[in-house]
Amino acid sequence: MESIAPNDLGPIVSNEFGDRYLFSINRYTFRQTDAHTLYKKQYGDGIFQENTLHILVGMDSGLLLQYLHRIGISPTSRYVIVELPKTLERLRQEGLLDASHERVACVTVDELPAIAKKFEFANYLYTEKINIWKSFAALDAFLPEYAELHFAARDFIEAFAWQIKIQLGNDAFIARQLENLADNRHSASCLIDLFAGKTAVLLAGGPSLDHILPWVQEHRSQLVVLAVSRIARRLKDVGLIPDIFFSIDPQEASYEVSKEMLFGGERTLFVNSYHVVPRLLSQWQGPSVFVGPRWPWPDDADEIYLDTPGPTVTNTAFAVAVEMGFSQIILGGVDLCFSPQGDSHALGSYERQAGPQFALYDTQVETNLGQKAFTTRAMAEAVTSFAHLATMALEKGCRTINPAPTAAIIQNVEHLSLDNLSWSPLEQPAWEIITQALPYEDCQTRIAYYKNTLEKLNIAEKAVKKIKKLAQSGLKFNDGLFGRKGIKSDFKYKYAMEKIEDTLQHPSFINYATVLKKVGLQHFIKIARPDQDKEWNDRQIEETGRIYYKAYEESAETMLQYLTLATHRLQLRLAEENPDSVPSSLFKAWEKGGEIGRILIWKNRCGKELPNESDEISLRIKDLESRFRKSLTEKAEYLAAGSKAGSSPEIAHHRIRSLFNHRDNDTLSGLVKGMEGLEQEEMKPVYFLSSGFLAELEGDYATALEKYQKTLELDSNSIKEDALKRIASLSLKLEDLDNSFLALDCLTNFSPLYFKQYGDLAKIMGKTHVALDAYADYLEHFPNDSVVLLKVGQLYQQAGENRFASTIYEHLLKIDPHNSIAKEFLATMN
């Protein structure tokens, strides 16, 4: 008997609209409605968007490709269809692939790197013009391989995009850099070699954090404790105050996951990147120092900046720790992969509350235990970059140790148990050492800094306004060169445009012009057209010139907005230092800027008892304080919802099915444990199915069948089908033909393809009439399946029903003229 889940793609069927497709891939998707109508409803006009790279996962037996050709391929867009190798081969054999098109490629996942180069994926990424579409084959995933195909295609694009974004940088960094000018007053360079020969423990948000915290609390006074900001809630819960908090992310979500750190500040230093989310920095009540450059352009100030690499906050924190002179850095919660239970973060995080984050399982790494663990693309990149940092640390005489057995292996990071660690204790509290190293600051030094920074902003604003005027002139000259908008064509405009370029290259402007190109990268990159291999006509050259100057103009306008915001924040800081400022004006400005926590900073600098404080002002202060503290405990619902989406039953189902197919016992075992405590009803079918998978892989067939049976008792059709297939297959293996027969009977309700296996088993069990009925039901859907026709003919022949056998064999020879068995039988009959 054939396998319950055959590897062949089965028969091709046709609907009444003339669409031909492989039933095993699409089943009844196109039964009642033609493909054209379904695609129009599913994708609308989006799939024909111009100047776009469209990545399609699957092509629905060629129907989706035919639809694209029928509507028309845009001359400015490209289409890459990612398919299963066996599907591509079958479609070629059946003639279901449309004629090739220079802007369309049908490839396998393994061929994506080559087509990415040929189709210039990078140029589309620069302009954020890449769309990934799921075919119905990938949406329904009747063939499980299509779910894996989508994961693989998405992972490739995300990894490709990650590399491009690292090379390009981000406009948001510059925006945050200018916004933070008011609060980035001191460089982290003051920390260099501060703790020579001492030991630090660096705490991050990975699952192993929970295991090291008791040890850190036990040895707290002997170590310097460094922590990333996102674990502030967890540290607050256990009563552990770190010596230094680190944060680098510019996104608003970073504030939401880190805001509990704002409860402290009295005995903690904040080390932030120059582009950290402003609300976190501006409301921090303690001292802070920044890493990276203060300005987006070269500054004439004679100040040393401590530049440390990412891409994660943990990488940055580690690099700063090495610069601080530690001879040993112990890592805690630096897993860079998911736990065996599928958790991505430690207790207290939104991700941990939601359960295993199946949607984020992009790739796998090896752990200190020698096992495989899932991780995200970003964390996988961080493993490589962290290894580079650990190597540099070792060269400076600094050991790196990760005691977590489930953490990812990182080159030059030692794995030692906590019991085997030794270190040189601190002679005085770490906080005393830190405060002695910080630059002196008071009201006068802050005012001097604010005024000096405002002067530099004023210079920058004048330069940017000049560049904007140059760009506007360039637009007019570009029109004049080609005789547009009523201007007579004249070559003199070319010289005027060259003069503009010379001005932009002048020392007074070149640094600002360079930054404007970064700010307006999305505009400037349009000049790098995806079709550079084709010769440009005058109209295209004119358009390129227009794009170029328009990009400068729009970038300058954006930069002026950034400079205005930075100026306003500096002026507000000056007002905070002025005892004659009207408090209500300050309150209003803080509320508008989303930084009401500055009320505590202002109160502290003014003194506990504010002079001449009216009752109204007093009440307002208390209200702001109360609202601020309340906001620190409020849950960010959008983050919680996002985490829950990452642990959806559908994605979990695809993941655990893939693990079973690859016989990955270790990973599957961890995920089963991770799902045990989940309370969501919708996750129970996945849990029982995965438990059955694990038991079957471990050879515990009785338990496997029990778990599969529990899956059937819950309402989840796609998971029921998997459970029934395993029951049928496993029962067959155990020679329990009756149970396998019942399971196959149920499977025929999911797809008529199962009638084939149902008939085969009935034949083996001697149930000839049941077998014939099953084959008849199968042939009703797939009348030209020569294999099944042959089986029916042989059954009739064995039963002595030669007349029926002859009819079947004659029909079979029309489909397969070379079938020797049918020929021999008919010849004998004749």
PEDAJO-V469488 format. One record per residue. N is the residue number from 1. BURIAL is b if it has 16 or more other ideal C-beta (glycine too) atoms within 10 Angstrom, else e. Layout:
N|BURIAL  N|BURIAL
This chain:
1|e  2|e  3|e  4|b  5|b  6|e  7|e  8|e  9|b  10|b  11|b  12|b  13|b  14|e  15|b  16|e  17|e  18|e  19|b  20|b  21|b  22|b  23|b  24|b  25|b  26|b  27|b  28|e  29|b  30|b  31|e  32|e  33|e  34|e  35|b  36|e  37|e  38|b  39|b  40|e  41|e  42|e  43|b  44|e  45|e  46|e  47|b  48|b  49|e  50|e  51|e  52|b  53|b  54|b  55|b  56|b  57|b  58|b  59|b  60|b  61|b  62|b  63|b  64|b  65|b  66|b  67|b  68|b  69|e  70|e  71|e  72|e  73|b  74|b  75|e  76|e  77|b  78|b  79|b  80|b  81|b  82|b  83|b  84|b  85|e  86|e  87|b  88|b  89|e  90|b  91|b  92|e  93|e  94|e  95|e  96|b  97|b  98|b  99|e  100|e  101|e  102|e  103|b  104|b  105|b  106|b  107|b  108|b  109|b  110|e  111|b  112|b  113|e  114|e  115|b  116|b  117|e  118|e  119|b  120|b  121|b  122|b  123|b  124|b  125|b  126|b  127|b  128|e  129|b  130|b  131|b  132|b  133|b  134|b  135|b  136|b  137|b  138|b  139|b  140|b  141|b  142|b  143|b  144|b  145|b  146|b  147|b  148|b  149|b  150|b  151|b  152|b  153|b  154|b  155|b  156|b  157|b  158|e  159|b  160|b  161|b  162|e  163|e  164|e  165|e  166|e  167|e  168|e  169|e  170|e  171|b  172|e  173|b  174|b  175|b  176|b  177|b  178|b  179|b  180|b  181|b  182|b  183|b  184|b  185|b  186|b  187|b  188|b  189|e  190|e  191|b  192|e  193|e  194|b  195|b  196|e  197|e  198|b  199|b  200|b  201|b  202|b  203|b  204|b  205|b  206|b  207|b  208|b  209|b  210|b  211|b  212|b  213|b  214|e  215|b  216|b  217|e  218|e  219|b  220|e  221|e  222|e  223|b  224|b  225|b  226|b  227|b  228|b  229|b  230|b  231|b  232|b  233|b  234|b  235|b  236|b  237|e  238|e  239|e  240|b  241|b  242|b  243|b  244|b  245|b  246|b  247|b  248|b  249|b  250|b  251|e  252|e  253|e  254|b  255|b  256|b  257|b  258|b  259|b  260|b  261|b  262|b  263|e  264|b  265|b  266|e  267|e  268|b  269|b  270|b  271|b  272|b  273|b  274|b  275|b  276|b  277|b  278|b  279|b  280|b  281|b  282|b  283|b  284|b  285|b  286|e  287|b  288|b  289|b  290|b  291|b  292|b  293|b  294|b  295|b  296|b  297|b  298|e  299|e  300|e  301|e  302|e  303|e  304|e  305|b  306|b  307|e  308|b  309|b  310|b  311|b  312|b  313|b  314|b  315|b  316|b  317|b  318|b  319|b  320|b  321|b  322|b  323|b  324|b  325|b  326|b  327|b  328|b  329|b  330|b  331|b  332|b  333|b  334|b  335|b  336|b  337|b  338|b  339|b  340|b  341|b  342|b  343|b  344|b  345|b  346|b  347|b  348|b  349|b  350|b  351|b  352|b  353|e  354|b  355|b  356|b  357|b  358|b  359|b  360|b  361|b  362|b  363|e  364|b  365|b  366|e  367|b  368|b  369|e  370|e  371|b  372|b  373|b  374|b  375|b  376|b  377|b  378|b  379|b  380|b  381|b  382|b  383|b  384|e  385|b  386|b  387|b  388|e  389|b  390|b  391|e  392|e  393|b  394|b  395|e  396|e  397|e  398|b  399|b  400|b  401|b  402|b  403|b  404|b  405|e  406|b  407|b  408|b  409|b  410|b  411|e  412|b  413|b  414|b  415|e  416|e  417|e  418|b  419|e  420|e  421|e  422|e  423|b  424|e  425|e  426|b  427|e  428|e  429|e  430|b  431|b  432|e  433|b  434|b  435|e  436|e  437|b  438|e  439|e  440|e  441|e  442|e  443|e  444|e  445|e  446|b  447|e  448|e  449|b  450|b  451|e  452|e  453|b  454|b  455|e  456|b  457|b  458|e  459|e  460|b  461|b  462|e  463|b  464|b  465|e  466|b  467|b  468|b  469|e  470|b  471|b  472|e  473|b  474|b  475|b  476|b  477|b  478|b  479|b  480|b  481|b  482|b  483|e  484|e  485|e  486|e  487|e  488|e  489|e  490|e  491|e  492|e  493|b  494|e  495|e  496|b  497|b  498|e  499|e  500|b  501|e  502|e  503|b  504|b  505|e  506|e  507|e  508|e  509|b  510|e  511|b  512|b  513|b  514|e  515|b  516|b  517|e  518|b  519|b  520|b  521|b  522|e  523|b  524|b  525|b  526|b  527|e  528|e  529|b  530|b  531|e  532|e  533|e  534|e  535|e  536|e  537|e  538|e  539|e  540|e  541|e  542|b  543|b  544|e  545|b  546|b  547|b  548|b  549|b  550|b  551|b  552|b  553|b  554|b  555|b  556|b  557|e  558|b  559|b  560|e  561|e  562|b  563|b  564|e  565|b  566|b  567|b  568|e  569|b  570|b  571|e  572|b  573|b  574|e  575|e  576|b  577|b  578|e  579|e  580|e  581|e  582|e  583|b  584|e  585|e  586|b  587|b  588|e  589|b  590|b  591|e  592|e  593|b  594|e  595|b  596|b  597|b  598|b  599|b  600|b  601|b  602|b  603|b  604|e  605|e  606|b  607|e  608|e  609|e  610|e  611|e  612|e  613|e  614|e  615|e  616|e  617|e  618|e  619|e  620|e  621|b  622|e  623|e  624|b  625|e  626|e  627|e  628|b  629|e  630|e  631|e  632|b  633|e  634|e  635|e  636|e  637|e  638|e  639|b  640|e  641|e  642|b  643|b  644|b  645|e  646|b  647|b  648|b  649|b  650|b  651|b  652|b  653|b  654|b  655|b  656|b  657|b  658|b  659|b  660|b  661|e  662|e  663|e  664|b  665|e  666|e  667|b  668|b  669|b  670|b  671|b  672|b  673|e  674|b  675|b  676|e  677|e  678|b  679|e  680|e  681|e  682|e  683|b  684|b  685|b  686|b  687|b  688|b  689|b  690|b  691|b  692|b  693|b  694|b  695|b  696|b  697|b  698|e  699|e  700|e  701|b  702|e  703|e  704|b  705|b  706|e  707|b  708|b  709|e  710|b  711|b  712|b  713|e  714|b  715|e  716|b  717|e  718|b  719|b  720|b  721|b  722|b  723|b  724|b  725|b  726|b  727|b  728|b  729|b  730|b  731|b  732|b  733|e  734|e  735|e  736|b  737|e  738|e  739|e  740|b  741|b  742|e  743|b  744|b  745|b  746|b  747|b  748|b  749|e  750|b  751|b  752|b  753|b  754|b  755|b  756|b  757|b  758|b  759|b  760|b  761|b  762|b  763|b  764|e  765|e  766|e  767|e  768|e  769|e  770|b  771|b  772|b  773|e  774|b  775|b  776|e  777|b  778|b  779|b  780|e  781|e  782|b  783|e  784|e  785|b  786|e  787|e  788|b  789|b  790|b  791|b  792|b  793|b  794|b  795|b  796|b  797|b  798|e  799|e  800|e  801|e  802|e  803|e  804|b  805|b  806|b  807|e  808|b  809|b  810|e  811|b  812|b  813|b  814|e  815|e  816|b  817|e  818|e  819|b  820|e  821|e  822|b  823|e  824|e  825|b  826|b  827|e  828|e  829|e  830|e
